[in-house]
Amino acid sequence: MNDTRDVVIVGGGHNGLVCAFYLAKAGFKPLVLERRAQVGGAAITEEFHPGFRCSTLAHNTGPLRADIVRDMQLEQHGLKLVTPDVNTVSLLPDGRALVLYSDAKRAAAEIAQWSEKDASSYADFAVALGKIGKVIGEALALTPPDIDSPSSGDLWGMLKTGRAMRNLGKRDLYRVLRWGPMAVADLVAEFFDTEPLRATIAARGIFGTFLGPWSAGSALVLLLRAAADSASSPSPAGSVQFPAGGIGAVTLAMAAAAQQVGAEIRTDAEVAEIRVKDGVATGVVLASGEEISARTVVSNADPKRTLMRLVDPTHLAPDFVQKIKNYRSMGTVAKINLALASLPEFVALKSRSESTSQSNLLAGRIQIGPEIDYLERAFDESKYGNFSRAPYLELTFPSISDPSLAPAGKHVMSIYMQYAPYKLKDGDWENQRKALGETVVKTIAQYAPNLPQSILRHQIITPKDLEETYGLTGGHIFHGELALDQFFTMRPVLDWARYKTPIERLYLCGSGTHPGTGLTGGSGANAAREIAKSLKK
């Protein structure tokens, strides 16, 4: 048995690394144990074909919380974020394309070609999202209050949030209360008439969720994601930032920052069990059989994996076990990475190439989901255990902004595919893998006919792969559904939203905790604050 560690953190994903950094800054010596050969979790860059490297899973930042980037000095540790001129290109089957620029004025000018009214509404909606998002963003940085016995800190946090909401004014306060439970399709319809614009913005409210645009509460997901955007330049279509070197550059910089302040990181160190004695976490057992004792154990794994697999459920009360069993974490996203001999030619962008090169137009996100009904039909198939035959897709070409990711003249295409339900009605994902890849390529080829001929290699990652290879229970990229009943004081379950678990000295810090909105680092930073308070006591 090794000497007892201050803190052992299970999992070297981005939240685990952020948590390790802040705990080390607080004077503790955390040990991060990562099961794979490199840190990063879902934020990694890997070679999937000779000479071709790609952000294997996540291909865009959350974006990262500004205070975390500043505190960890990620830029000094090699992180370089690139913001393309073009934010999103939404492709239409009739050969047209809606191009939204990162610059608000250019975006409005593009929208004006479709609708002068929508151009004005786009600016109004951006302002409203910026104001509301700032207030929500402050709440996301708080620890959810103890409902039964709120502390003075809880009361102060709620008071500040309440004051901030009141300062929004009557109109925007009403919007906060009304928009959250809405279907995102209804929300965008109140502002816009142009169908491609509606679908482009509404897609933010369904990404990564088992929700369609007509599902109640999908507007909340849009608001949560907007809360992470830059307050100085909010965009209804969302922010787009690509790290040079792929998304793995983010977590490599985080690892370097954590190590610099005293954290230790071990890779190829899979935790098989979290040891519990008399209701207290005492350490971990690795798959190799090695035992590491610890005064505190923090899990960056999702709640189900932590509390139903790494911990023996007999240490938990039956009603709590039942709540965790009912915590929804069935994924809907597949990831496809393509190695390409050349950039595909998109029909809708050919006429624009005279004023702007096609490579510049493809430097941001490309969306295939031209209307609300298209998105809803894609969702419909998944409800019955089928992957979408006309899927909603988000494409990026990271090799445009970072040519080092592919050989000269060649490119990488990174694709989010939705909907791909974790549980299939017929067959399993191993048998459906090829059909999934063919469906995605066929869908894109409707807009870029020469794509199939330029493909050198497919990498197809199914929800089952997300679970087995990357440790995401149910293949859910957010460690659990973002929904009204799994949000804030109810994430992951009511009464246990403060990063603690019923097992003393066992904490959670992953995306299955508040705020849990993706690659922002918020869950790790919030958890570290609460863990440090407990350890200092």
C-alpha positions as CSV (number, residue, x, y, z in Angstrom):
1,M,0.0,0.0,0.0
2,N,1.4,3.4,-1.0
3,D,1.4,6.5,1.3
4,T,-2.0,8.1,1.6
5,R,-2.6,10.8,-1.0
6,D,-4.4,14.1,-0.3
7,V,-6.7,13.7,-3.3
8,V,-7.0,11.1,-6.0
9,I,-8.9,12.3,-9.1
10,V,-10.4,9.5,-11.3
11,G,-10.2,10.5,-14.9
12,G,-8.0,13.0,-16.8
13,G,-10.7,14.7,-18.8
14,H,-10.8,18.5,-19.0
15,N,-12.9,18.9,-15.8
16,G,-10.6,16.5,-13.9
17,L,-7.6,18.6,-15.0
18,V,-9.3,21.9,-14.1
19,C,-10.2,20.4,-10.7
20,A,-6.7,19.2,-10.1
21,F,-5.3,22.6,-11.0
22,Y,-7.4,24.5,-8.5
23,L,-6.9,22.0,-5.7
24,A,-3.1,22.2,-6.3
25,K,-3.4,26.0,-6.1
26,A,-5.2,25.6,-2.8
27,G,-2.2,23.7,-1.4
28,F,-3.2,20.1,-1.9
29,K,-1.3,17.5,-4.0
30,P,-3.9,15.8,-6.3
31,L,-3.0,12.7,-8.2
32,V,-4.9,12.4,-11.5
33,L,-5.4,8.8,-12.8
34,E,-6.3,8.5,-16.5
35,R,-7.2,5.1,-18.0
36,R,-6.0,5.9,-21.5
37,A,-2.6,6.6,-22.8
38,Q,-3.2,10.3,-23.0
39,V,-5.2,12.8,-20.9
40,G,-8.2,14.6,-22.3
41,G,-11.2,12.3,-22.1
42,A,-13.5,13.5,-24.9
43,A,-11.1,16.4,-25.7
44,I,-8.3,14.7,-27.5
45,T,-6.4,14.9,-30.8
46,E,-5.3,11.6,-32.4
47,E,-3.9,10.3,-35.7
48,F,-6.6,8.1,-37.3
49,H,-4.8,7.7,-40.7
50,P,-1.1,8.1,-41.5
51,G,-0.4,11.8,-41.5
52,F,-4.0,12.8,-40.6
53,R,-4.8,14.0,-37.1
54,C,-8.2,15.1,-35.8
55,S,-10.1,16.1,-32.8
56,T,-11.4,12.6,-32.3
57,L,-14.6,13.5,-30.4
58,A,-15.3,17.2,-29.5
59,H,-14.1,19.5,-32.2
60,N,-15.0,22.9,-30.8
61,T,-14.5,24.5,-27.3
62,G,-17.5,25.1,-25.0
63,P,-16.2,27.8,-25.1
64,L,-13.9,27.7,-22.2
65,R,-14.7,29.9,-19.2
66,A,-12.6,33.0,-19.5
67,D,-11.6,33.0,-15.8
68,I,-10.3,29.4,-16.2
69,V,-8.2,30.3,-19.2
70,R,-6.8,33.2,-17.3
71,D,-6.1,31.4,-14.0
72,M,-4.5,28.4,-15.7
73,Q,-2.6,30.7,-18.1
74,L,-3.4,28.3,-20.9
75,E,-2.0,30.5,-23.6
76,Q,1.4,30.5,-21.9
77,H,1.2,26.7,-21.9
78,G,0.8,26.6,-25.7
79,L,-2.9,27.0,-26.3
80,K,-3.8,29.1,-29.4
81,L,-7.4,29.5,-30.3
82,V,-8.4,30.5,-33.8
83,T,-11.7,32.3,-34.5
84,P,-12.7,32.0,-38.2
85,D,-14.3,34.8,-40.1
86,V,-17.2,32.6,-41.0
87,N,-19.2,31.3,-38.0
88,T,-21.7,28.9,-39.6
89,V,-22.7,27.9,-43.2
90,S,-26.2,26.4,-43.4
91,L,-26.6,24.4,-46.5
92,L,-30.0,24.1,-48.3
93,P,-31.0,21.2,-50.7
94,D,-32.0,23.7,-53.4
95,G,-28.4,24.8,-53.8
96,R,-28.5,27.9,-51.6
97,A,-26.6,28.6,-48.4
98,L,-27.0,30.9,-45.5
99,V,-23.6,32.2,-44.4
100,L,-23.4,33.7,-40.9
101,Y,-20.1,35.6,-40.2
102,S,-18.5,35.9,-36.8
103,D,-18.7,39.7,-37.2
104,A,-22.3,40.8,-36.2
105,K,-22.6,43.5,-38.9
106,R,-21.5,41.1,-41.7
107,A,-23.9,38.5,-40.3
108,A,-26.8,41.0,-40.4
109,A,-25.9,42.0,-44.0
110,E,-26.1,38.4,-45.1
111,I,-29.4,37.8,-43.3
112,A,-30.8,41.0,-44.9
113,Q,-30.5,39.3,-48.3
114,W,-33.1,36.9,-47.0
115,S,-35.1,39.2,-44.9
116,E,-34.6,42.8,-43.7
117,K,-36.9,42.0,-40.7
118,D,-34.8,39.0,-39.7
119,A,-31.6,41.0,-40.0
120,S,-32.9,43.5,-37.4
121,S,-34.3,40.7,-35.2
122,Y,-30.9,38.9,-35.3
123,A,-29.3,41.9,-33.7
124,D,-32.1,42.2,-31.1
125,F,-31.9,38.5,-30.3
126,A,-28.2,38.7,-29.9
127,V,-28.5,41.6,-27.4
128,A,-31.2,39.7,-25.4
129,L,-29.1,36.5,-25.4
130,G,-26.0,38.5,-24.3
131,K,-27.9,40.1,-21.3
132,I,-29.7,36.9,-20.3
133,G,-26.6,34.8,-20.9
134,K,-24.5,37.0,-18.6
135,V,-26.9,36.4,-15.7
136,I,-27.2,32.7,-16.4
137,G,-23.4,32.5,-16.7
138,E,-23.0,33.9,-13.2
139,A,-25.4,31.3,-11.9
140,L,-23.5,28.5,-13.7
141,A,-20.4,29.5,-11.8
142,L,-22.2,29.1,-8.4
143,T,-22.6,25.9,-6.4
144,P,-26.3,24.9,-6.4
145,P,-27.7,25.8,-3.0
146,D,-28.6,23.3,-0.3
147,I,-32.4,23.6,-0.6
148,D,-33.2,22.3,2.9
149,S,-30.5,24.2,4.8
150,P,-28.9,26.9,2.7
151,S,-25.7,28.3,4.1
152,S,-24.9,32.0,4.3
153,G,-22.8,31.5,1.1
154,D,-25.8,29.9,-0.6
155,L,-28.1,32.8,0.4
156,W,-25.5,35.4,-0.7
157,G,-25.2,33.6,-4.1
158,M,-28.9,33.5,-4.6
159,L,-29.3,37.1,-3.6
160,K,-26.7,38.2,-6.1
161,T,-28.4,36.1,-8.8
162,G,-31.8,37.5,-7.9
163,R,-30.4,41.1,-8.0
164,A,-28.8,40.4,-11.4
165,M,-32.1,39.1,-12.7
166,R,-34.0,42.1,-11.4
167,N,-31.5,44.4,-13.1
168,L,-32.4,42.8,-16.4
169,G,-35.6,44.8,-16.4
170,K,-39.1,43.6,-16.6
171,R,-39.0,42.6,-20.3
172,D,-35.8,40.4,-20.1
173,L,-36.7,39.0,-16.7
174,Y,-40.0,37.8,-18.2
175,R,-38.1,36.3,-21.1
176,V,-35.8,34.3,-18.8
177,L,-38.8,32.8,-17.0
178,R,-40.7,32.1,-20.2
179,W,-38.0,30.9,-22.5
180,G,-36.5,28.2,-20.4
181,P,-39.4,25.7,-20.6
182,M,-40.2,26.5,-24.2
183,A,-39.6,24.4,-27.3
184,V,-36.7,26.1,-29.1
185,A,-38.7,25.9,-32.4
186,D,-41.3,28.2,-30.8
187,L,-38.6,30.6,-29.5
188,V,-36.9,31.1,-32.8
189,A,-40.2,31.5,-34.6
190,E,-41.0,34.5,-32.4
191,F,-38.0,36.3,-33.9
192,F,-37.4,35.0,-37.4
193,D,-39.3,34.2,-40.6
194,T,-36.4,32.7,-42.6
195,E,-36.5,28.9,-42.1
196,P,-32.8,28.2,-42.5
197,L,-32.0,30.9,-39.9
198,R,-34.5,29.4,-37.5
199,A,-33.0,25.9,-37.9
200,T,-29.4,27.1,-37.6
201,I,-30.1,28.8,-34.3
202,A,-32.6,26.1,-33.0
203,A,-29.9,23.4,-33.6
204,R,-28.0,24.8,-30.6
205,G,-30.9,23.8,-28.4
206,I,-30.9,20.1,-29.4
207,F,-27.2,19.4,-29.9
208,G,-26.1,16.4,-27.8
209,T,-29.6,15.8,-26.4
210,F,-32.5,13.4,-26.7
211,L,-34.7,16.4,-27.7
212,G,-36.1,17.6,-31.0
213,P,-36.8,21.3,-31.7
214,W,-40.4,20.9,-30.7
215,S,-39.5,19.3,-27.4
216,A,-40.3,21.3,-24.3
217,G,-37.2,22.6,-22.5
218,S,-35.0,22.6,-25.6
219,A,-34.9,26.4,-25.4
220,L,-33.1,25.9,-22.0
221,V,-30.3,24.1,-23.7
222,L,-29.9,27.1,-26.1
223,L,-29.8,29.5,-23.1
224,L,-27.2,27.4,-21.3
225,R,-25.0,27.3,-24.3
226,A,-25.4,31.0,-24.9
227,A,-24.4,31.7,-21.3
228,A,-20.9,30.4,-22.2
229,D,-20.5,32.7,-25.1
230,S,-18.5,35.9,-25.0
231,A,-20.6,38.7,-23.5
232,S,-18.8,41.3,-25.6
233,S,-19.8,39.6,-28.9
234,P,-22.8,37.3,-28.4
235,S,-24.0,35.4,-31.4
236,P,-27.3,33.6,-31.7
237,A,-25.5,31.0,-33.8
238,G,-22.9,30.4,-31.1
239,S,-19.2,31.0,-30.9
240,V,-16.7,29.1,-32.9
241,Q,-13.1,28.6,-31.7
242,F,-10.7,25.9,-32.9
243,P,-7.5,25.2,-31.0
244,A,-4.3,24.9,-33.1
245,G,-3.3,21.3,-32.9
246,G,-6.9,20.1,-32.4
247,I,-9.0,20.0,-29.3
248,G,-6.3,17.9,-27.5
249,A,-4.2,21.0,-27.3
250,V,-6.7,22.4,-24.8
251,T,-6.2,19.4,-22.4
252,L,-2.5,19.2,-22.9
253,A,-2.2,22.9,-21.9
254,M,-4.5,22.1,-18.9
255,A,-2.3,19.2,-17.9
256,A,0.8,21.3,-18.1
257,A,-0.8,24.0,-16.0
258,A,-1.9,21.5,-13.3
259,Q,1.5,19.9,-13.2
260,Q,3.2,23.3,-12.8
261,V,1.3,24.0,-9.6
262,G,1.9,20.6,-8.1
263,A,-0.6,18.1,-9.5
264,E,0.7,14.7,-10.5
265,I,-0.8,12.9,-13.6
266,R,-0.5,9.2,-14.4
267,T,-1.8,7.7,-17.7
268,D,-2.5,4.1,-18.5
269,A,-3.8,3.9,-14.9
270,E,-7.4,2.6,-15.1
271,V,-9.3,2.7,-11.8
272,A,-11.3,-0.5,-11.4
273,E,-12.8,0.3,-7.9
274,I,-13.3,3.1,-5.5
275,R,-12.7,1.6,-2.0
276,V,-15.3,2.5,0.6
277,K,-15.1,1.6,4.3
278,D,-17.8,2.4,6.9
279,G,-19.4,4.9,4.4
280,V,-16.1,6.7,3.7
281,A,-14.1,6.6,0.5
282,T,-10.6,5.5,1.4
283,G,-8.8,5.2,-2.0
284,V,-8.9,3.4,-5.3
285,V,-7.8,0.1,-6.8
286,L,-6.3,0.1,-10.3
287,A,-7.0,-2.6,-12.9
288,S,-3.4,-3.7,-12.4
289,G,-4.2,-4.5,-8.8
290,E,-2.3,-1.6,-7.4
291,E,-4.0,0.1,-4.4
292,I,-3.8,3.8,-3.7
293,S,-5.2,5.2,-0.5
294,A,-6.5,8.7,-0.3
295,R,-8.0,11.1,2.1
296,T,-10.4,12.2,-0.6
297,V,-11.5,10.7,-3.9
298,V,-12.9,12.8,-6.8
299,S,-14.4,11.2,-9.8
300,N,-14.4,12.9,-13.2
301,A,-16.3,9.9,-14.6
302,D,-20.1,10.3,-15.1
303,P,-22.4,9.7,-12.2
304,K,-23.6,6.3,-13.3
305,R,-20.2,4.9,-13.9
306,T,-18.9,6.3,-10.6
307,L,-21.8,5.3,-8.3
308,M,-23.0,2.1,-10.0
309,R,-19.7,0.6,-11.3
310,L,-16.7,2.0,-9.5
311,V,-18.5,2.0,-6.2
312,D,-20.2,-1.1,-4.9
313,P,-23.9,0.1,-4.8
314,T,-24.4,-1.8,-1.5
315,H,-22.7,1.2,0.1
316,L,-25.6,3.4,-1.0
317,A,-29.2,3.7,0.2
318,P,-31.7,1.9,-2.1
319,D,-33.7,5.1,-2.9
320,F,-30.5,6.9,-4.0
321,V,-29.5,3.9,-6.2
322,Q,-33.0,4.1,-7.8
323,K,-32.5,7.8,-8.5
324,I,-29.1,7.2,-10.2
325,K,-30.6,4.3,-12.2
326,N,-33.2,6.7,-13.5
327,Y,-30.7,9.4,-14.3
328,R,-31.1,9.7,-18.1
329,S,-27.8,9.3,-20.0
330,M,-28.7,7.7,-23.3
331,G,-26.6,9.3,-26.0
332,T,-27.7,10.4,-29.5
333,V,-24.5,11.6,-31.2
334,A,-22.1,9.7,-33.4
335,K,-18.8,11.1,-34.6
336,I,-17.3,10.5,-38.1
337,N,-13.8,11.6,-39.1
338,L,-12.7,11.5,-42.7
339,A,-9.3,11.7,-44.2
340,L,-9.6,13.5,-47.6
341,A,-7.4,13.7,-50.6
342,S,-8.9,17.2,-51.3
343,L,-11.5,19.6,-50.1
344,P,-15.0,18.7,-51.4
345,E,-16.7,21.2,-53.6
346,F,-20.0,22.4,-52.1
347,V,-22.5,23.4,-54.9
348,A,-24.0,26.1,-52.8
349,L,-20.7,27.9,-52.3
350,K,-19.4,27.9,-55.8
351,S,-21.0,31.2,-56.8
352,R,-19.6,32.8,-53.6
353,S,-16.0,31.7,-54.3
354,E,-15.4,34.7,-56.6
355,S,-15.5,37.1,-53.6
356,T,-14.5,34.7,-50.8
357,S,-12.5,31.5,-51.3
358,Q,-14.3,28.3,-50.6
359,S,-11.7,27.3,-48.0
360,N,-12.5,30.5,-46.1
361,L,-16.2,29.7,-46.2
362,L,-15.5,26.2,-44.9
363,A,-13.3,27.4,-42.0
364,G,-16.1,27.5,-39.5
365,R,-19.1,25.2,-38.9
366,I,-21.1,23.7,-41.8
367,Q,-24.6,22.7,-40.9
368,I,-26.9,20.3,-42.7
369,G,-30.3,20.8,-41.1
370,P,-32.1,23.3,-43.3
371,E,-35.4,23.6,-41.6
372,I,-37.1,22.9,-38.3
373,D,-39.2,20.0,-39.7
374,Y,-36.0,18.4,-41.0
375,L,-34.5,18.4,-37.5
376,E,-37.7,17.1,-36.0
377,R,-37.9,14.2,-38.5
378,A,-34.3,13.3,-37.7
379,F,-35.3,13.1,-34.0
380,D,-38.4,11.1,-34.8
381,E,-36.5,8.2,-36.1
382,S,-34.3,8.0,-33.0
383,K,-37.4,7.8,-30.7
384,Y,-38.1,4.4,-32.2
385,G,-34.6,3.0,-32.0
386,N,-33.4,3.9,-35.5
387,F,-30.5,6.2,-36.5
388,S,-31.6,9.1,-38.7
389,R,-31.5,8.4,-42.5
390,A,-31.6,12.1,-43.1
391,P,-29.5,13.2,-40.1
392,Y,-28.7,16.6,-38.7
393,L,-24.9,17.1,-39.3
394,E,-22.3,19.6,-38.1
395,L,-19.1,19.5,-40.1
396,T,-15.8,21.2,-39.7
397,F,-12.5,21.2,-41.6
398,P,-9.9,21.7,-38.9
399,S,-7.1,21.4,-41.4
400,I,-8.1,24.7,-43.0
401,S,-7.2,26.8,-40.0
402,D,-4.4,24.3,-39.0
403,P,-2.7,22.7,-42.0
404,S,-0.4,20.7,-39.7
405,L,-3.3,18.2,-39.1
406,A,-3.1,16.8,-42.6
407,P,-0.4,16.3,-45.3
408,A,0.0,19.2,-47.7
409,G,-3.0,19.6,-50.0
410,K,-5.1,17.1,-48.1
411,H,-7.7,17.7,-45.4
412,V,-9.6,16.3,-42.4
413,M,-13.3,16.5,-42.1
414,S,-14.8,16.2,-38.6
415,I,-18.6,15.4,-38.4
416,Y,-21.1,15.3,-35.6
417,M,-24.1,13.1,-36.6
418,Q,-27.4,13.3,-34.8
419,Y,-29.5,11.3,-34.1
420,A,-27.8,8.0,-33.4
421,P,-29.6,6.4,-30.4
422,Y,-27.5,4.3,-28.0
423,K,-30.0,1.5,-28.1
424,L,-31.0,0.3,-31.5
425,K,-34.3,-1.5,-32.2
426,D,-32.8,-3.8,-34.8
427,G,-29.3,-5.2,-34.6
428,D,-26.4,-3.6,-32.7
429,W,-23.9,-0.9,-33.5
430,E,-21.2,-3.2,-34.7
431,N,-23.5,-4.4,-37.5
432,Q,-24.9,-0.9,-38.2
433,R,-21.5,0.9,-38.2
434,K,-21.0,0.7,-41.9
435,A,-24.5,1.8,-42.7
436,L,-24.1,4.8,-40.4
437,G,-21.0,5.9,-42.2
438,E,-22.6,5.4,-45.6
439,T,-25.7,7.4,-44.5
440,V,-23.5,10.3,-43.4
441,V,-21.4,10.4,-46.6
442,K,-24.5,10.0,-48.8
443,T,-26.2,13.0,-47.0
444,I,-23.2,15.3,-47.4
445,A,-22.8,14.1,-51.0
446,Q,-26.2,15.7,-51.8
447,Y,-24.4,19.0,-51.2
448,A,-20.9,18.1,-52.3
449,P,-21.2,15.4,-55.0
450,N,-17.4,14.8,-55.3
451,L,-16.9,14.0,-51.6
452,P,-17.0,10.1,-51.9
453,Q,-14.2,10.1,-54.5
454,S,-11.9,12.1,-52.2
455,I,-12.3,9.9,-49.0
456,L,-9.1,8.1,-48.1
457,R,-10.3,6.7,-44.7
458,H,-13.4,6.7,-42.5
459,Q,-13.3,6.7,-38.7
460,I,-16.8,5.9,-37.4
461,I,-17.4,6.3,-33.7
462,T,-20.8,5.1,-32.5
463,P,-22.5,5.7,-29.1
464,K,-21.4,2.3,-28.1
465,D,-17.8,3.2,-28.8
466,L,-18.2,6.4,-26.8
467,E,-19.1,4.2,-23.8
468,E,-16.6,1.3,-24.3
469,T,-13.6,3.2,-25.5
470,Y,-14.0,6.7,-23.9
471,G,-15.9,5.8,-20.8
472,L,-19.2,7.7,-21.4
473,T,-22.1,5.7,-19.9
474,G,-24.8,5.4,-22.5
475,G,-22.6,7.2,-25.0
476,H,-23.8,10.6,-23.7
477,I,-21.4,13.4,-24.5
478,F,-22.6,15.5,-21.6
479,H,-22.5,12.7,-19.0
480,G,-26.3,12.9,-18.8
481,E,-29.2,14.6,-20.4
482,L,-29.4,18.4,-20.2
483,A,-33.0,18.8,-19.3
484,L,-35.2,20.8,-16.9
485,D,-35.3,17.9,-14.4
486,Q,-31.5,17.3,-14.6
487,F,-30.4,20.9,-14.3
488,F,-28.9,23.0,-11.5
489,T,-30.1,21.7,-8.1
490,M,-31.2,18.4,-9.8
491,R,-27.9,17.6,-11.5
492,P,-27.3,14.7,-11.2
493,V,-30.2,14.2,-8.7
494,L,-32.1,16.4,-6.2
495,D,-30.3,16.9,-2.9
496,W,-26.9,15.8,-4.4
497,A,-26.0,18.7,-6.7
498,R,-23.2,20.1,-4.6
499,Y,-20.5,17.8,-5.9
500,K,-20.7,15.6,-2.8
501,T,-22.1,12.1,-2.8
502,P,-23.7,10.0,0.0
503,I,-20.3,8.5,0.5
504,E,-18.2,10.7,2.7
505,R,-15.1,12.1,1.0
506,L,-16.2,11.0,-2.4
507,Y,-17.0,13.8,-4.8
508,L,-18.0,14.3,-8.5
509,C,-16.4,16.9,-10.8
510,G,-17.5,15.8,-14.3
511,S,-20.1,17.1,-16.7
512,G,-22.7,15.1,-14.9
513,T,-22.7,17.8,-12.3
514,H,-23.7,21.5,-12.5
515,P,-23.4,23.2,-15.0
516,G,-22.5,20.3,-17.2
517,T,-22.7,22.2,-20.5
518,G,-19.7,20.7,-22.3
519,L,-16.1,21.8,-22.8
520,T,-16.2,24.9,-20.5
521,G,-14.4,23.6,-17.4
522,G,-17.2,24.9,-15.2
523,S,-18.0,21.7,-13.4
524,G,-14.3,21.1,-12.5
525,A,-13.7,24.6,-11.2
526,N,-17.0,24.6,-9.2
527,A,-16.2,21.2,-7.7
528,A,-12.7,22.2,-6.7
529,R,-14.0,25.2,-4.8
530,E,-16.3,23.0,-2.7
531,I,-13.8,20.2,-2.2
532,A,-11.1,22.6,-1.0
533,K,-13.6,24.1,1.5
534,S,-14.3,20.6,2.9
535,L,-10.6,19.6,3.0
536,K,-9.6,22.8,4.8
537,K,-12.2,22.0,7.5
